[in-house]
Amino acid sequence: MINNDRMDLPPPNSSRFPPHQVFGTDLLLKRPSRAEDFEAENHALVALAHELANQPCNLLQKLVEIALELCHAGSSGVSILESDGSAFRWHVCAGSFAGNAGARMAYAESPCSIVLERNSPILFLDPGCYFAPLRHMEPSVAEALMLPFHDGNKPVGSVWVIQHSLEREFDGEDVRLMTSLSRFASAAYHVICSINKSMNARDLLEKRVDERTTALSYVNKTLRRQIRGRRQVEEALRNAQNQLEAEISSLNRLHELSSRMVNAPDLPAALEEILGAAVVLLGADMGIIQLYDPVNKLLTIAAHHGFKQDFLDHFDTVDAEGDAACSRALASRQRWIIEDVRADERYTAYRAAADKAGYRAVQSTPLFSRDGEPLGMLTTHFRLPRIPTEHELSMLDLYARQASDFIERLRITEQLREADRRKDEFIATLSHELRNPLAAIDSSAMLMESPDLGDREREKATQIVQRQCKAMKILLDDLLDISRLSLGRMPLHKQCVTLASIIDAAVEVIQPRIDAANHMLSVTKPPLSIVVYGDPMRLVQIFSNLLANAVKYTDPGGRISLDVDTIAEGVVVSITDNGIGIEPSYTEEIFGMFSQRKNTHDRTAAGLGIGLALVRAIAALHGGWAHAESRGLGQGSTFRIGLPLAKPADAAAQALPSTGVQSSPLVADPEFHVSPAAYRILVADDNTSVATAISMLLQRGGHETTVVHDGRAALEEAARLLPDIALLDIGMPHLNGYEVARQIRSAPWGASMRLFAATGWGQENDKKLAKEAGFDVHMTKPIDFKQLLALIEEHGGK
């Protein structure tokens, strides 16, 4: 017999056991867990539901027998707190402890007290060490998994399983199964309590029937009430069983859907599977799944069910900001249900199409990524007015989550494929871009080896080498800029500068290419009053890149124009050509990294596809923007750059030069000259060709040079010769350039020596490492010899 008219639980006192001696379920999560056995669980739940409906008094015994089997345990049972709260009684048991049914254990000496106080599952390891009644039980208890069950919101007892040896340990699957069983334990407790009360009332009536005949009418009424209550209980049990069976059926359908989606060959097939399952779940007659285009703000049908082709053609794309149910759901970011489209005023524009398609009700559930970005819409339609049930909608949310995850996963896969394709194209193009100048340099070098080569031919070969080296340097500088941008480390040396001077410098840079292609360039010169605040070199880079782009993609003899317009936000520079044009859908993609314009002229080998990415990034660093426009292939293109004007505060911080046009650092090119002072210079580089070439050029400048090819030799010669300047490569054998610099600086004779670092690594961190090692100057290869001479003049005299 169970009496649930008991006191509340004693105040929590689980501190009597040290926390490290009482384990929760966290330990189970660290153990390997067997696979989830939903089939066995479903059979068990159906058996319990049948027992609950037919023999409720035997339900707890049936429950512990099932727990014993599902968890492969040695013993199982149910302990219930007695009405006075002083002890737990082992109500039913199975397994090795089956004979202990009815045993009583004091509250403070029972592990069940900890379970009820914490109101959560607990795994006890070797509980006999902490609970005296379990210490001498046979067989011994190796570990026990206990879960509370409740009467309403109050924990009233625990259902438990025990292992008597360590050959089989409980795992996470056991917790999941026992959690399901604990819910039935709560239901069984409540039913048995009700039955006990009924039996007590009946016994009392039978005992008093002979003593108090005058109360017979009252007793009969009481019995009738009890009978009605019993019928209500039985009806509730039947409803619970039906609901449970419906839940199990829904879970089975969800599991089958997951299996089918795993085998789906592509996104449309997977979406068809999800839509079909949603239509069956809701008992709908029609349905569609749409994908969201965030750029154009449109919803496009990707899967459909039950609609005719004319409806699909008419609603192939839907404005995401309209009044359709899917548009409203997307705008509100939550499910939208229209019970009857004929009664919905906002649906007037779509009512004729709804009547023709034959639906009266519609629900739209939005699909979101894990980051909350809208992906699309799952919509179902009904021939009659209807609102789906809460249970149906909760299952629909699971379908929607699966659809969202599948869409997101396939999109990520496609992005990775596209990135891999662009990487391969970039590597192939980079190889082409490097091989072309190297081939020209190699051919010119072979030509210059000819003993009978005339001065004019030698000069032409030299010019070819210089041009190709300059082209390779520009290529490497662009790659370095891309690296700096990706790391967020591109420094800007801003100043107030007239836009006219920037445009003049950019045109000067690109004019030889314009002349070579016989293009006609028209420039609308902005007034000197238009001043921007930015890095002159980077701004020139923007416009020279865009002009070079126009030259490259315009046939010889074409027209190119540069125009300037002032707007409220600043100034807009437009560069227009009558070249090959761009597909309108491609005007945004061309600003992507390593993106190239593809067309029938096959000019993609003319660059790495990073110029426009640099243009947009540099414009953004100046607070501006970059856009492209074209009416299509063969229709030419226009690139617009927007920049803010300089503010009074910028002008105050940097006084503007009095003349409007200044020479740009990109076009300034000092002539080679002999240094007014000669210095002793140590050149150290493991590349003998580089070291020899630099030494010869320095000697032409009037300097005395010594060449070595490893770090140890560089240190020895520096100590012996005490040169004025040491030009050190970083990546040398034996000792690298940093180590050589540190040892020179640590020697008394090296404190005043000027140290120049020459390296192929030009990141900000490389410059920082050079400075920390003691270098005065950091130069990135290939070395600009004119810059080197200027630095020698600057530092040599110090």
Secondary structure, DSSP 4 states (H G I P E B T S, - for coil): ------PPPPPP-GGGS-GGGSB-THHHHHS--PPP-HHHHHHHHHHHHHHHHH-GGGHHHHHHHHHHHHTT-SEEEEEEE-TTSSEEEEEEEEETTGGGTT-EEEGGG-HHHHHHHHTS-EEEESGGGT-HHHHT-SS--SEEEEEEEEETTEEEEEEEEEESSTTS---HHHHHHHHHHHHHHHHHHHHHHHHHHHHHHHHHHHHHTTT-GGGHHHHHHHHHHHHHHHHHHHHHHHHHHHHHHHHHHHHHHHHHHHHHHHT-SSHHHHHHHHHHHHHHHHT-SEEEEEEEETTTTEEEEEEEES--HHHHHHTSEEETTSSSHHHHHHHHTS-EEES-GGG-GGGGGGHHHHHHHT-SEEEEEEEE-TTS-EEEEEEEEESS-----HHHHHHHHHHHHHHHHHHHHHHHHHHHHHHHHHHHHHHHHHHHHHHHHHHHHHHHHHHHT-TT--HHHHHHHHHHHHHHHHHHHHHHHHHHHHHHHHHT------EEEEHHHHHHHHHHHHHHHHHHTT-EEEE-PPPTT-EEEE-HHHHHHHHHHHHHHHHHTS-TT-EEEEEEEEETTEEEEEEEE-SS---GGGTTGGGSTT-----TT--GGG--S-HHHHHHHHHHHTT-EEEEE-SSTTS-EEEEEEEPBPPHHHHHHSPPPSSS----TTT--PPP---SS--EEEEE-S-HHHHHHHHHHHHHTT-EEEEE-SHHHHHHHHHHH--SEEEEESS-SSS-HHHHHHHHHHSGGGSS-EEEEEES--SHHHHHHHHHHT-SEEEESSP-HHHHHHHHHHHHT-
